[in-house]
Amino acid sequence: MSGTIALVGSGEWLPVMADIEKELLENKPPVYVQLSTAAGLEGQKSLDHWNTLAIEQANRLNVESRWLSVFDKESANDPDLAKQIIGAGLIYLSGGDPTYLAETLRNSIVWKTIVEQWESGASLAGCSAGAMALTNWVPTMRLKIGKNNKDVAGLGMLPNLRVIPHFDRMLGWIPDIITRYLINTPKGVTLVGIDENTALVGSENEWIVKGKQSVWVLTNEGRTEFKSGQFLKLS
């Protein structure tokens, strides 16, 4: 049986979200595999910060931390790194650049191993860029001078969803983000906005909101709010 999936608006590996991560590890092997691939272009200081957060959160949860140095296509196809994913109770993709994350992991040995472990029952979480990349479509969020700033295909774990993380703040950063998403959301696909320190947790079509704020279902007609503890049925 495939494991649970958590789509998180913000707060990965921080005390505010520890209870949700604890639930995702419940009745699972006490092994927490953590990837900061989305931050692979941010430099060593940033990566050291992610590593520290990963270890501190695993210590709070009293589980083993396996923070994997998967930052480019070469490391994403390293069999030795992929082997460290085997036996995970929770696999978590943290934030950063969603298009870089999707392009780096797509069709890699590491991603195939993640999918295999999830299909065997491990929980899988993605926060911010990690949540966006689990769908079929990932918009460019960080424009780069001299680069081809195009949207890319996601990792395809959740083809029936599109995700806007940091939803309570995102409209202040990118005012046209909902319009941009709706234009690229085909019929039969649900667009959700996930507030900070909030998660949409579930599997198949059954989901529940957990955390501090709300999840929003967005359509051309408007938005519908689902507060913490409320269930969603998504087609």
C-alpha positions in Angstrom: 0.0 0.0 0.0 1.4 3.4 -0.9 2.2 5.8 1.9 0.8 9.1 3.0 1.7 12.3 1.2 2.0 15.7 2.9 2.0 19.0 0.9 3.3 21.7 3.1 3.0 25.5 2.7 6.1 26.3 4.8 7.8 25.3 8.0 9.7 22.1 7.1 12.0 20.8 9.8 11.0 23.5 12.3 9.4 23.0 15.7 6.1 24.5 14.5 5.6 21.5 12.2 7.2 18.8 14.3 3.8 17.3 15.3 2.8 16.8 11.7 6.2 15.1 10.8 5.8 12.9 13.9 2.4 11.8 12.6 3.9 11.0 9.2 6.5 8.8 11.0 3.9 7.0 13.2 4.1 3.2 12.9 6.9 3.7 10.3 10.6 2.9 10.6 12.4 5.6 12.6 14.4 6.7 9.6 13.9 10.3 8.3 15.4 10.9 4.8 15.7 14.6 4.1 16.6 16.2 0.7 17.4 19.8 0.1 17.8 19.4 -3.6 15.7 22.5 -4.3 18.4 24.6 -2.6 21.2 23.0 -4.6 22.2 26.3 -6.2 22.1 28.4 -3.1 25.7 27.8 -1.9 27.3 26.0 1.0 26.1 28.3 3.8 22.5 27.7 2.8 23.1 23.9 2.5 24.7 23.8 5.9 21.7 25.6 7.3 19.3 23.0 5.8 21.5 20.2 7.2 21.4 21.7 10.7 17.6 22.0 10.5 17.3 18.4 9.3 19.4 17.0 12.2 17.7 19.2 14.8 14.2 18.1 13.7 15.2 14.4 13.6 16.5 14.8 17.2 13.2 16.3 18.3 11.4 13.3 16.8 13.9 10.8 18.2 14.6 9.3 14.8 17.6 8.8 12.5 18.4 11.7 10.2 19.6 10.9 6.7 20.2 14.2 5.0 21.3 13.3 1.5 23.7 15.5 -0.5 21.6 15.3 -3.7 22.2 18.7 -5.3 22.6 18.0 -9.0 21.9 15.4 -11.7 25.2 13.6 -11.0 24.4 13.1 -7.3 20.7 12.3 -8.1 22.0 9.3 -10.1 24.5 8.1 -7.4 23.5 4.5 -6.4 25.1 4.9 -3.0 23.0 7.9 -2.2 19.9 6.2 -3.5 20.5 3.2 -1.2 20.3 5.4 1.8 16.6 6.0 1.0 15.8 2.4 1.5 14.1 1.7 4.8 12.8 5.2 5.3 9.7 6.0 7.3 9.5 9.5 6.0 11.1 11.1 2.9 10.9 14.9 2.8 11.8 17.4 0.0 12.4 20.8 1.4 12.1 24.3 -0.2 14.1 26.3 -2.7 13.8 26.5 -6.5 10.9 24.2 -7.7 12.0 24.0 -11.3 15.5 23.1 -10.3 14.2 20.4 -8.0 12.0 18.9 -10.7 14.7 19.0 -13.4 17.3 17.5 -11.1 15.3 14.6 -9.7 13.2 13.7 -12.8 14.0 10.1 -14.1 16.9 9.9 -11.7 17.9 6.8 -9.6 17.2 8.8 -6.4 13.7 9.7 -7.5 12.9 6.2 -8.7 14.0 4.9 -5.3 11.8 7.5 -3.5 8.8 6.3 -5.5 9.6 2.7 -4.7 9.8 3.4 -1.0 6.6 5.4 -1.0 4.8 2.6 -2.9 6.1 0.3 -0.1 4.5 2.4 2.6 6.9 5.2 3.4 5.4 8.7 3.9 6.4 11.4 1.4 6.4 15.1 2.1 7.2 18.2 0.1 7.3 21.7 1.4 7.0 24.8 -0.7 9.2 23.9 -3.8 8.9 20.3 -2.7 5.1 20.4 -2.7 5.0 22.1 -6.1 7.4 19.6 -7.7 5.2 16.6 -6.8 2.6 17.7 -9.3 2.8 17.6 -13.1 3.5 21.3 -13.7 6.0 23.6 -12.0 6.1 27.3 -12.8 9.3 29.4 -12.8 9.4 31.3 -9.5 12.9 32.7 -9.5 13.7 34.5 -12.8 17.3 34.3 -13.8 19.0 36.8 -16.0 20.2 35.3 -19.3 18.4 32.0 -18.6 15.4 30.4 -20.3 12.8 31.1 -17.6 10.3 28.5 -18.7 7.9 26.4 -16.7 8.8 22.7 -16.5 7.1 19.4 -16.0 6.9 18.2 -12.4 7.7 14.8 -11.0 4.1 13.6 -11.6 3.3 12.1 -8.2 0.1 14.1 -8.1 -1.1 14.7 -11.6 -4.6 15.9 -10.4 -3.2 18.8 -8.3 -1.5 22.1 -8.7 0.0 23.7 -5.5 0.6 27.3 -4.5 2.6 27.2 -1.2 3.0 30.2 1.2 -0.5 31.1 0.0 -1.2 33.7 2.7 1.9 35.6 1.6 2.3 34.6 -2.0 -0.1 37.2 -3.4 2.0 39.9 -1.9 5.1 38.5 -3.6 3.5 37.7 -7.0 0.1 39.4 -7.4 -0.9 37.5 -10.6 0.1 34.1 -9.3 -3.5 32.7 -9.1 -4.3 33.9 -12.7 -1.1 32.3 -13.9 -1.9 29.0 -12.3 -5.5 28.9 -13.4 -4.5 29.5 -17.0 -2.2 26.4 -16.7 -4.7 24.2 -14.7 -6.5 21.9 -17.1 -10.0 20.5 -16.6 -10.1 17.8 -14.0 -7.1 19.2 -12.1 -7.6 21.0 -8.7 -5.6 24.1 -7.8 -4.9 24.5 -4.0 -3.3 27.2 -2.1 -1.6 26.1 1.1 -0.9 28.7 3.8 2.3 28.9 5.8 2.8 26.4 8.7 0.0 24.3 7.2 -0.2 21.0 5.4 -2.6 19.1 3.2 -2.1 15.4 4.2 -3.6 12.4 2.6 -3.5 9.8 -0.1 -5.6 9.0 -3.2 -8.5 11.5 -3.1 -8.9 11.8 0.7 -7.1 14.7 2.3 -7.2 16.6 5.6 -5.9 20.0 6.6 -3.4 20.1 9.4 -1.4 22.9 11.0 -1.9 26.6 11.9 -3.9 28.0 9.0 -5.9 27.0 6.0 -5.9 25.3 2.6 -7.8 27.0 -0.3 -9.4 25.4 -3.3 -9.1 27.9 -6.2 -11.3 28.2 -9.3 -12.2 30.9 -11.8 -15.3 31.5 -9.7 -13.4 32.2 -6.5 -11.8 30.4 -3.5 -13.1 28.0 -0.8 -11.4 27.8 2.5 -10.7 24.6 4.4 -9.5 25.0 8.0 -7.3 22.8 10.1 -9.1 19.5 10.8 -11.4 19.7 7.8 -11.4 17.0 5.1 -11.2 17.5 1.3 -12.3 15.1 -1.4 -10.3 15.8 -4.6 -11.2 14.3 -7.9 
